[in-house]
Amino acid sequence: MADNRKEQERAELHRTIWSIANDLRGSVDGWDFKQYVLGMLFYRYISENMTVYINRGEWETGNKDFDYAKISDIEAEQAREDLVKTKGFFILPSELFENIRAKAKDDENLNETLERIFSNIEASAQGTDSEDNFKGLFDDIDANSNKLGSSVAKRNEKMVKLLNSIAEMKLGDYKDNTIDAFGDAYEYLMGMYASNAGKSGGEYYTPQEVSELLTRIALVGKTEVNKVYDPACGSGSLLLKFAKILGKDKVRLGFYGQEINITTYNLCRINMFLHDIDYDKFDIGLGDTLTDPLHWDDEPFEAIVSNPPYSINWKGDSDPILINDPRFSPAGVLAPKSKADLAFIMHSLSWLATNGTAAIVCFPGVMYRGGAEKKIRQYLIDNNYVDCVIQLPSNLFYGTSIATCIMVLKKSKPENSTLFIDASSEFVKVTNNNKLMQDNMDKIIEAFRTREDIEHFSRLVPNSKIEEQDYNLSVTTYVEQNDTREVIDITRLNVEIEEIVAREQVLRDEIDKIIAEIEAGV
């Protein structure tokens, strides 16, 4: 029954979001406009989160009629210091989402009002432990942007519509909702915009099924982990899968990630809050992970999951410092300047805990290309760090039809061999994309867990055999593909052809006979 209710709530939420997005986009590109929708969703969330927290505290002391949204700003100021310590931020009653929305249509300076409120929320965390997690969070929600309209009046009209639409979303009390409503709304919006935006969207978003598969791989044999890390975390969907599958309390020391794109970095931090991850349980950094990694003091990590950008440029050997970087130096060579893929692999391996697992989506070329990439693969295999390579189906990701792979890394393997899994047929076609279903994921995880040979699907290969194959890690090199073509019996086919030819001759003779009789009659 709970599952039915959950699905009904989710379906209704998705319908509402779809209608908001279609109604509000207008001249604003969907991928840009998502920042406004998500930003306003975030504003509503933190307003309700704080109001519920304060109200419950008062109700428990017997003050049943108390409502934070209705008290004066002066009265509320008394709670500022305590709230910043516990929640990481503070919002005055007059600046709560519900109160601003109620007055929005009559506020000719709504754009300035919103800018001031967003600035005040950010300022409430300044000089505190939560400062880094709130700084710049609202930068991408520009209420004065020409994208919203050519005049202040038109921009404000759009913002009123947005405030009303977000307010009407049936998210309920976020603590009582059977779905993680705010977080679910975020994920649905990201998926929707990513599928419409093609490559520009796909760069920042990993489909939920792939996120789940990576998370489940990293969790085989574990019921909790110390820390989760993603070196190219995008909007944070991979990190948050651990909270969904394990429960956020089972990620004991929190969620860590780094992102190079500032808009996506802001979305990632918003996403953490929307999934009710407290400010002191996540640390998302902004910058280039390969040349300026920001979590030296936090590694090693027990679980690493990532879908880093494919074959991007990086400094590589043009920067003489990098070859001596402890993350890259063990291989004795750097990933090529035009293909940073294996640099992400080396970085992740370096920061992986001895008892940890890293599951990383890879461009297929890194498994077989020569040169420096082959030398890095040789280092990985000779030191027994590659636990498994999984071939995924094509067309799983937004914006690319490439059949990607997953490389699984471990530092403490019991045997000197590598598992190969061919999951290229494990999908169901949904509209234009292929999708991993629960059965597909279960089959992959079971093969990964048991490490047994299954014809046409999985094979455990001694590393010496991989050396014989010149360190080629392509799954098809080791797992024979199932030939589904029909087997032809040539001898029988020849007999059938002879019979057909003979029948044809009989028919010709009959036709000739009929024609001769007709001609004789004439």
C-alpha positions, -999 to 999 in steps of 0.1 A, spaced: 0 0 0 28 24 9 45 16 -24 13 25 -43 10 58 -24 46 65 -31 42 60 -68 10 81 -68 28 109 -51 57 106 -74 36 106 -105 16 136 -93 48 155 -85 62 147 -119 31 158 -137 31 191 -118 68 197 -125 63 190 -162 35 214 -164 55 241 -146 85 237 -169 64 238 -200 44 268 -188 73 288 -176 100 282 -201 88 303 -229 117 322 -243 142 308 -218 161 278 -228 151 248 -207 186 239 -195 191 276 -184 157 279 -169 161 248 -147 183 270 -125 154 292 -117 130 263 -110 156 245 -89 166 277 -71 131 285 -62 124 249 -51 155 253 -29 142 286 -14 109 270 -6 127 239 9 150 258 33 121 281 43 99 251 52 128 231 67 136 259 92 100 267 100 92 231 107 123 227 129 114 258 150 77 251 152 83 215 164 106 227 192 79 252 204 50 227 201 70 202 222 72 227 250 34 230 249 31 262 227 8 245 202 -4 278 185 31 289 177 40 296 140 74 310 131 60 324 98 36 347 118 60 362 144 78 395 140 114 397 126 125 414 159 112 385 179 128 360 155 162 376 158 167 360 192 169 325 176 194 335 149 227 324 165 213 290 176 197 283 142 229 291 123 248 266 145 222 238 140 209 245 105 238 265 90 216 294 79 189 318 91 158 333 74 136 361 90 99 354 91 92 382 66 116 367 42 102 331 42 91 317 9 54 315 19 53 352 31 71 365 0 48 345 -23 17 359 -6 28 395 -14 46 389 -47 19 400 -72 17 434 -54 54 439 -51 66 461 -80 102 456 -68 99 418 -65 132 413 -84 150 435 -58 132 418 -29 143 384 -40 179 395 -46 180 410 -11 166 379 5 190 355 -13 218 378 -2 206 378 34 204 340 35 239 337 22 251 364 46 236 346 76 262 318 72 292 342 68 320 337 93 305 304 104 313 267 98 286 266 71 299 295 51 315 275 23 283 255 18 261 286 13 285 310 -4 272 318 -39 244 293 -38 219 318 -53 243 332 -79 225 316 -108 191 328 -98 193 362 -113 159 379 -109 171 408 -130 181 386 -160 170 397 -195 163 360 -201 132 364 -179 118 393 -199 127 426 -216 113 448 -187 113 447 -149 75 443 -150 77 413 -174 106 397 -153 85 401 -121 55 386 -138 75 356 -146 89 353 -110 54 356 -96 43 328 -118 73 307 -107 67 314 -70 30 303 -74 39 272 -94 65 261 -69 41 268 -40 14 247 -56 36 216 -59 23 191 -34 54 183 -15 37 181 19 57 182 51 90 170 39 96 149 70 63 130 65 63 125 28 67 88 17 89 100 -12 119 122 -7 97 148 -24 121 178 -27 150 156 -38 128 136 -61 116 168 -77 152 179 -83 162 145 -98 131 145 -121 138 181 -133 175 173 -140 166 142 -159 139 160 -179 161 189 -188 191 166 -195 171 145 -220 158 176 -237 191 194 -237 211 165 -253 249 168 -248 249 200 -228 225 184 -203 242 150 -203 275 165 -193 260 172 -158 237 143 -153 241 105 -149 208 86 -154 194 73 -121 198 36 -131 235 40 -139 240 58 -106 222 30 -88 244 3 -105 276 21 -96 265 26 -60 255 -11 -56 288 -22 -70 307 0 -45 286 -14 -17 289 -52 -23 299 -67 10 292 -35 30 263 -22 51 279 12 58 309 32 46 330 60 61 330 85 33 318 87 -3 337 106 -30 331 116 -66 360 135 -83 337 149 -110 305 151 -91 283 172 -114 249 178 -96 257 151 -70 233 124 -81 259 96 -77 269 107 -42 232 109 -31 225 74 -43 244 62 -12 220 82 10 190 66 -8 203 30 -8 221 29 25 204 57 44 224 89 50 234 79 85 252 49 72 276 72 53 293 79 87 316 108 78 298 123 49 297 131 12 327 146 -7 330 158 -43 346 182 -67 331 200 -97 347 223 -122 316 240 -136 304 267 -112 267 264 -121 267 227 -116 287 231 -84 259 253 -71 233 228 -82 252 201 -64 252 219 -31 215 227 -35 209 191 -42 226 181 -9 202 203 11 172 192 -9 180 156 2 182 167 38 220 163 41 231 187 69 257 213 60 284 196 82 279 162 64 290 173 29 320 190 14 318 199 -23 347 217 -38 349 240 -69 379 235 -93 398 212 -116 403 178 -97 432 167 -119 454 198 -114 439 213 -82 424 185 -60 407 200 -29 403 170 -6 439 160 3 430 162 40 399 140 36 412 110 16 413 80 16 377 72 7 360 39 12 336 44 -17 344 63 -49 318 65 -77 322 87 -108 312 94 -144 340 118 -154 340 137 -187 351 115 -216 384 122 -234 388 158 -224 420 179 -226 442 184 -196 477 197 -189 493 162 -188 531 162 -196 531 199 -205 531 205 -167 564 191 -154 550 190 -118 523 165 -126 546 135 -133 559 139 -97 523 141 -83 518 111 -59 485 104 -76 500 99 -111 538 91 -106 534 54 -97 524 45 -133 556 63 -145 536 80 -173 508 106 -176 475 102 -195 477 118 -229 470 156 -230 439 151 -253 425 121 -232 424 127 -195 403 96 -188 430 75 -171 441 105 -151 407 103 -133 413 66 -128 447 71 -113 434 100 -91 406 78 -78 429 48 -72 453 70 -52 425 83 -29 408 49 -25 410 33 10 427 -1 13 393 -17 20 374 4 -5 358 1 -39 359 26 -68 334 22 -97 340 46 -126 323 50 -160 349 50 -188 350 58 -225 356 25 -242 388 36 -260 407 37 -227 404 -1 -226 424 -8 -257 443 23 -270 481 21 -271 508 45 -260 507 60 -225 472 46 -219 485 10 -225 513 17 -200 488 29 -173 467 -2 -179 498 -23 -175 505 -6 -142 470 -13 -130 470 -50 -140 505 -58 -129 496 -44 -95 463 -62 -94 442 -30 -89 415 -38 -116 387 -58 -100 363 -59 -128 354 -44 -162 317 -42 -172 306 -35 -207 274 -14 -206 247 -12 -234 249 17 -259 226 47 -257 222 48 -219 233 84 -214 217 116 -225 236 132 -254 257 102 -264 249 68 -279 284 54 -269 285 20 -252 305 29 -221 322 6 -196 326 6 -159 361 0 -144 360 -13 -108 392 -7 -87 402 -24 -55 435 -23 -36 431 -56 -16 421 -84 -40 423 -120 -28 431 -134 -63 454 -122 -91 427 -120 -117 402 -97 -133 365 -102 -139 349 -93 -172 311 -88 -176 294 -83 -209 262 -65 -200 258 -50 -235 224 -67 -239 211 -59 -204 186 -32 -212 150 -23 -222 144 2 -250 124 32 -236 116 59 -262 149 70 -278 171 57 -250 181 23 -236 174 18 -199 188 -6 -173 159 -22 -155 160 -37 -120 164 -73 -134 194 -61 -155 211 -45 -125 205 -76 -103 220 -99 -129 252 -77 -132 255 -74 -94 251 -111 -89 278 -119 -115 301 -92 -99 295 -107 -64 300 -144 -73 328 -139 -98 319 -171 -117 322 -178 -154 288 -176 -172 288 -184 -209 285 -153 -231 282 -131 -200 311 -132 -175 346 -146 -172 373 -144 -145 406 -140 -163 441 -145 -147 461 -113 -151 488 -133 -169 463 -139 -197 456 -102 -199 494 -96 -202 494 -121 -231 467 -99 -247 490 -69 -245 469 -54 -216 438 -51 -237 409 -47 -212 380 -48 -237 353 -72 -225 348 -87 -259 385 -99 -259 376 -123 -230 338 -129 -231 327 -147 -262 296 -130 -276 265 -151 -281 260 -156 -318 222 -153 -322 222 -158 -359 203 -189 -372 226 -219 -378 223 -231 -414 226 -268 -423 242 -265 -457 237 -302 -467 199 -299 -460 197 -265 -477 213 -280 -509 188 -309 -508 159 -283 -505 173 -262 -533 175 -294 -556 138 -302 -547 128 -266 -555 146 -267 -589 130 -301 -597 95 -288 -588 102 -257 -610 111 -279 -639 79 -300 -635 59 -267 -635 77 -255 -666 69 -288 -684 33 -285 -673 31 -249 -686 47 -259 -719 22 -287 -723 -8 -264 -717 6 -238 -742 12 -265 -768 -25 -277 -764 -38 -242 -767 -17 -236 -799 -29 -269 -814 -65 -260 -807 -60 -227 -825 
